[in-house]
Amino acid sequence: MSKEKIKKQIMNLAPVVGLLLLYGVFMIMGTVKDINIAYGMKAIINQSIVVAVVATGAIFIYTLGSFDISLGASVATSALLGGIVYNATGSLLCMFLANIGVAVFISLFNSILASVFNLPVFVTTIAMLSVLNALVLVLIKVNGTGSEIAVPAEAVKALDTTGFKVLILVLFLVLCIFVFNFTKIGRMQKMLGGNEICARLTGISGKKMAIIGFAMAGIGVGLGAFVSTIYAPTLTKNTASSVGMDVIIAIVFGGMPVSGGARSKITAAVIGAFSMTFLGQIMTLMNFNSGIGQMVKAVIFILVVFVATFNQRSKMLPR
């Protein structure tokens, strides 16, 4: 086996090894500090699943070499409109369909807007971030108490179980792995992310792939909004406020390059989301405040990006 292949395998295994190490450190510290480890693990799963689901769908965007900074605001908007629909109909199915429908519409609107005006995707998503944040405030003011929109806790209590949330994540993960790894959609998106000019010369439609990518991301956002509502049925302007940045960090933690391309992988979202949550819990056990915790995450984020791209800089083709 060549040195290049060995190095590639090490890079592929590094995120998994990192997750296992963080799990081990959490278990050791939890035992030493005599915390309720079972309760801690349940909290980690609850915190990780929303980010993991949203990030799994977002992989389709990031593979293209783009990113969507409005994902957190999209989750909040979808959750709030879903809550409004539930309060109007009393149906969890209608709420679920509203979550998915609103999220997919927002994602497709982003991609179409970028295609029509030929703007970089990140420009449209930055603009959409402001629009959605304003919309969240309007929805709460018009349809809520002025500070929140609440779905009755009794209505979602039966679904607020670890098993149900994990099932949603697993089903969506399987769907995304199939589309990404076993259909031509994934191959085309990797080619576009690796070198857009070459991909277009082979006949691949960048606009079509962007629309498909954003549609898949929209499904992930809708599922994330549904799970977020189940976990915290009182929806406020702070709902999913950190999801957008958490998704970016999770994808990088999971071992996927920010430039997208051939080294993109669906599993990076789940590995990264759980790694990030374990890291947060460990820092909590070490009595770090939230400010120090964010600084530590930022430093690790920069280091991971640097290591992941160091050996690729001279090999990267121009876009």
Secondary structure, 3 states (H helix, E strand, C coil): CCHHHHHHHHHHHHHHHHHHHHHHHHHHHHHHCCCCHHHHHHHHHHHHHHHHHHHHHHHHHHCCCCCCCCHHHHHHHHHHHHHHHHHHHCCHHHHHHHHHHHHHHHHHHHHHHHHHHCCCHHHHHHHHHHHHHHHHHHHHHHHCCCCCEECCHHHHHHHCCHHHHHHHHHHHHHHHHHHHHHCHHHHHHHHHHHCHHHHHHCCCCHHHHHHHHHHHHHHHHHHHHHHHHHHCCEECCCCCCCHHHHHHHHHHHCCCCCCCHHHCCCHHHHHHHHHHHHHHHHHHHCCCCHHHHHHHHHHHHHHHHHHHHHCCCCCCCCC
